[in-house]
Amino acid sequence: MEKLEIQFSLARTALMVGLQTLGAKPGQKILVPSFCCDVIYHPLTELGLEVVNYEVQENLTPDWDQLNSLNTDGVFGAVIIHYFGQPQDIERFRGFCQARNIYLIEDNAHGYGGSHNGKTLGMFGDIGISSPRKILKTSLGGALYIHERDYDSMLVRAVPRLSFLPNIINFIKFLVYRCKPIYKYLVFRKLRKYDYSDPYAFTGRAQNHTRLSFYESAFIASAEIDNIAKHRRKLWMDWRDYLTKQGLSPVFNDLGDNTCPWAIAFYSEDIDQRNFWIKWGLERRLPLFCWPSLPNDQILKKGAAFKKWQRMLCVALEDPPPLLEKDR
C-alpha cells in the first residue's frame, strides 16, 4: 500500500514529525550511519533521542558485521540513507529491523523522485523522508512518507505555516532560484569565500519547523519528475566518465535504472586533490563541492567518516562537464 506524502519546509522537519508519529520517546536510541550530514542530528536532539552510530564502507553500504554486532536494547529505529539517491539494500535492512522489532527510517533526501523496483524511494520504511528542494531547486521543500493508518493530523497541524514576512522573503528566494543566471552568480560568489579544508565551514544552522508554502507545493507537484530524473542520470554518467579519466574514483560505478540522483560523488587521493578540483569548478562556475558537514562528534573522532569527508568530491548535476581538452 502506497504511503501518504506530507510536505514540510525541510526534510529534517519531516523526520521530526515522522518520528513523533511513530511514538519516539526521549532517552530511546536510534541507529544512524557515522557518515551523515550534521543536520540529521537536529530533530533527533530535539526529540531527546540518543544517536548510536554504525559504520559504512567505501561504497557507503553498511559494515554489516559491525551493524549486526550492535546491542539494540533500547533502540527505537535504524536510519537508512540512500546516498546521492542510490538505493541501499532495502530488503536486508528491513530484515535487520524486523528481526529486532525496531522501526526502519528511510532517508532519501538525496534522491527525490527516484524509484526502486517500481516503488518510490522513501516508501519502503516505516517512515521515509525526502528533499525535493535539492532536486527541483526550490528554497524550501521536504517530504514525509507515512502510512495512512499512522497519519496524525494533529501533529501535522502543530507545525506552523510561514508567517507573513518570512513568507515574503522566501517567495523572493524562490524567484531567485528560478532564475538560473542570478542564482548561479550569487551561489558562486558565496562559495568562493569558504575554506574547504575547514570541516565546520558548512555546519548547518538550526531552522524553524514550518509547513511548505502553497507556491512551492504547487511547483513541486507540477514538476515533470520522470524527465528530470532521466536528465540527471545522463549528467551523472557524463561526469562519471569525465572525472574517471582525470584519475578520480566514483563512489558508485553504476547508477540505478530509475533513480533521480542529487549529485555524483568521487574519491580523491587526499584533501589537497579534492580542494584542487573544487577550485577548478569554481573557476568554471561548475558546482563541485565537498560533503557539507559531518556531525561534531564525527569531526572530533577523526575516524573513518572524517577520512571520507576529506577525500570525497561531489558534483551537483546541473551542468555537463566541459570539453576535456580545455581543462588539463
C-alpha positions in Angstrom: 0.0 0.0 0.0 1.4 3.4 -1.0 2.0 5.9 1.7 0.8 9.5 2.1 3.3 12.3 1.1 3.1 15.2 3.6 5.0 18.3 2.7 7.1 20.5 5.1 9.7 23.2 4.7 12.6 20.8 5.2 13.3 17.1 5.3 14.6 17.4 8.9 11.1 18.7 9.9 9.6 15.7 8.1 11.9 13.4 10.1 10.9 15.0 13.4 7.1 14.7 12.7 7.6 11.1 11.4 9.4 10.0 14.5 6.8 11.7 16.7 4.1 9.8 14.8 5.9 6.5 15.4 6.0 7.4 19.1 9.7 8.1 19.7 10.4 9.0 23.3 13.3 10.8 25.0 16.1 8.5 26.0 15.5 6.0 23.3 18.3 5.1 20.9 18.4 5.4 17.2 21.0 3.9 14.8 22.4 6.4 12.3 25.4 5.9 9.9 28.5 7.7 11.0 28.8 9.3 7.6 25.9 11.7 7.5 25.0 15.4 7.4 25.1 17.1 10.7 21.6 18.4 10.3 20.1 15.0 10.6 21.1 15.2 14.3 18.9 18.4 14.8 15.5 16.7 15.1 17.0 13.7 16.9 18.4 16.0 19.6 15.1 18.0 19.8 13.3 14.7 20.5 15.8 13.6 23.1 17.0 10.5 21.2 20.4 9.1 21.7 22.4 8.5 18.5 24.3 5.2 18.1 26.4 5.2 15.0 27.1 2.3 12.7 29.9 2.4 10.1 29.7 2.4 6.3 32.2 1.1 3.9 33.9 2.9 1.0 30.9 2.3 -1.2 28.7 3.7 1.5 26.9 0.4 2.3 26.9 -0.6 5.9 29.6 -2.6 7.6 27.1 -5.4 8.2 29.4 -7.3 10.6 29.7 -4.2 12.8 26.0 -3.3 12.5 24.9 -6.9 13.4 27.1 -6.8 16.4 25.5 -3.8 18.0 23.4 -4.1 21.1 19.9 -3.0 20.1 18.4 -3.0 23.5 16.5 0.3 23.9 16.8 1.1 20.2 13.8 2.7 18.6 14.8 2.6 15.0 17.5 2.5 12.4 18.1 5.1 9.7 19.0 4.0 6.2 20.5 6.6 3.9 20.2 6.4 0.1 23.4 8.4 -0.5 23.2 10.6 -3.6 19.9 8.9 -4.5 21.5 5.4 -4.9 19.3 2.7 -3.2 20.7 0.7 -0.3 19.9 -3.0 0.1 16.4 -2.2 1.4 15.3 -5.8 1.9 18.4 -6.6 4.0 17.8 -3.5 6.1 14.1 -4.4 6.5 15.0 -7.9 7.7 17.5 -6.5 10.1 14.9 -4.2 11.7 12.1 -6.8 11.7 14.4 -9.3 13.5 15.0 -6.8 16.2 11.5 -5.3 16.3 12.7 -1.8 15.6 11.5 0.8 13.0 13.1 1.3 9.6 13.5 5.0 8.9 14.3 5.7 5.3 16.3 8.8 4.3 16.0 9.6 0.6 16.9 13.3 0.9 19.4 12.9 -1.9 17.0 11.3 -4.4 13.5 12.8 -4.5 11.6 11.3 -7.4 13.7 8.2 -7.7 12.2 4.7 -7.5 13.4 1.1 -6.9 11.6 -2.0 -8.2 8.7 0.2 -9.3 8.2 1.8 -5.9 9.1 5.4 -4.8 12.2 5.6 -2.7 11.2 6.8 0.7 8.1 4.5 0.8 9.9 1.3 1.9 10.5 2.1 5.5 8.0 2.6 8.4 8.5 6.2 7.6 10.5 7.9 4.9 11.8 11.4 4.1 12.9 13.2 1.0 14.1 16.6 0.0 12.5 17.9 -3.3 14.3 21.2 -2.9 17.6 19.6 -3.7 16.3 18.2 -7.0 13.9 20.9 -8.1 15.9 23.9 -6.9 13.3 25.5 -4.6 14.3 27.4 -1.4 12.3 25.0 0.8 10.8 21.6 0.4 10.8 18.4 2.5 8.5 15.4 2.3 7.4 12.8 4.8 6.1 9.4 3.6 3.9 7.7 6.1 1.2 5.0 6.2 -2.3 6.5 6.2 -3.1 4.4 9.3 -0.3 6.2 11.2 -1.1 9.7 10.0 -1.8 12.1 12.8 -3.3 15.4 11.6 -2.8 17.0 15.0 1.0 16.5 14.7 1.0 18.0 11.2 -1.2 21.0 12.1 1.1 21.6 15.1 3.8 22.6 12.6 3.1 26.3 11.8 2.9 27.9 8.4 5.4 30.6 7.5 4.3 33.9 8.9 3.9 36.9 6.6 7.3 38.4 6.5 9.3 35.1 6.3 6.9 34.0 3.5 7.6 37.2 1.5 11.3 36.7 1.9 11.0 33.0 0.9 9.0 33.9 -2.1 11.8 36.2 -3.3 14.3 33.4 -2.8 12.0 31.1 -4.7 12.0 33.6 -7.7 15.8 33.8 -7.5 16.1 30.0 -7.6 14.0 30.0 -10.7 16.4 32.5 -12.5 19.4 30.4 -13.1 21.9 33.1 -14.1 21.2 35.2 -11.0 21.1 32.1 -8.8 24.5 30.8 -10.1 26.1 34.3 -9.7 25.0 34.6 -6.1 25.9 31.0 -5.2 29.4 31.1 -6.7 30.1 34.5 -5.2 29.4 33.0 -1.8 31.2 29.7 -2.4 34.5 31.4 -3.2 34.7 32.7 0.4 34.8 29.3 2.1 37.8 27.5 3.5 37.2 24.0 2.1 39.7 22.5 4.5 37.6 23.5 7.5 35.3 20.7 8.4 33.0 23.2 10.1 32.7 25.5 7.1 29.3 24.2 6.1 27.9 23.3 9.5 24.1 23.5 9.3 22.3 26.1 11.4 19.1 25.3 13.2 16.0 26.4 11.4 12.3 26.8 12.3 10.0 23.9 11.6 7.2 25.1 9.2 4.9 23.7 6.6 5.6 24.2 2.9 4.3 27.3 1.2 1.5 26.9 -1.3 3.5 28.2 -4.3 6.4 25.8 -3.7 4.0 22.9 -3.1 2.3 23.7 -6.4 5.6 23.9 -8.2 6.8 20.6 -6.8 3.5 18.9 -7.7 3.7 20.2 -11.3 7.3 19.1 -11.9 7.9 16.5 -14.7 10.0 14.4 -12.4 10.5 11.5 -14.8 12.1 13.7 -17.4 14.1 15.5 -14.7 15.4 12.2 -13.4 16.3 11.0 -16.9 18.3 14.2 -17.5 20.1 13.9 -14.2 21.0 10.3 -14.8 22.6 11.4 -18.2 24.6 14.1 -16.4 25.6 11.5 -13.8 27.1 9.3 -16.4 28.8 12.1 -18.3 30.5 13.3 -15.1 31.5 9.8 -14.1 33.2 9.2 -17.5 34.8 12.7 -17.4 36.3 12.7 -13.9 37.3 9.0 -14.0 39.5 9.9 -17.0 41.1 12.5 -14.7 42.1 9.9 -12.1 39.2 10.2 -9.6 37.3 7.1 -8.4 33.5 7.2 -8.4 31.9 6.1 -5.2 29.4 4.1 -7.3 30.4 2.7 -10.6 26.8 2.3 -11.8 23.5 4.0 -11.2 20.1 2.5 -10.6 17.8 2.5 -13.6 15.1 4.7 -12.1 17.0 6.8 -9.6 16.9 10.6 -9.5 20.4 11.5 -8.2 21.1 14.8 -6.4 24.9 14.5 -7.2 27.6 12.2 -8.2 30.5 11.5 -5.7 34.1 10.6 -6.2 37.1 9.8 -4.0 40.2 11.8 -4.5 43.6 10.8 -3.2 43.5 13.3 -0.4 42.1 16.6 0.7 44.5 18.6 -1.4 43.5 16.9 -4.6 39.8 17.3 -3.6 40.3 21.0 -3.0 42.1 21.4 -6.3 39.0 20.1 -8.1 36.7 22.3 -6.1 38.7 25.3 -7.1 38.8 24.1 -10.7 35.0 24.0 -10.6 34.7 27.4 -9.0 36.8 29.0 -11.8 34.5 27.5 -14.4 31.3 28.1 -12.4 30.7 24.4 -12.2 29.2 23.1 -8.9 31.8 20.8 -7.4 31.8 20.7 -3.6 32.7 18.7 -0.5 30.3 16.8 1.7 28.6 19.7 3.5 29.4 18.9 7.2 29.6 15.9 9.5 28.2 15.9 13.0 30.6 17.3 15.5 31.3 14.0 17.2 32.5 12.5 14.0 34.7 15.5 13.3 36.3 15.2 16.7 36.7 11.5 16.4 38.6 11.9 13.1 37.7 8.3 12.2 36.5 6.6 9.0 33.7 9.1 8.4 36.1 12.1 8.7 38.6 10.5 6.3 35.8 10.0 3.8 34.9 13.7 4.2 38.5 14.7 3.4 38.6 12.7 0.2 35.0 13.0 -1.1 34.3 15.3 -4.1 30.7 15.8 -5.1 29.3 17.2 -8.4 25.8 18.7 -8.4 24.0 17.5 -11.5 23.2 20.9 -13.0 25.6 21.3 -15.9 27.5 18.9 -18.2 31.3 18.7 -17.9 33.4 20.9 -20.2 35.4 19.6 -23.1 38.2 17.5 -21.8 40.9 19.1 -24.0 40.4 22.5 -22.5 40.9 21.6 -18.9 44.1 19.7 -18.2 
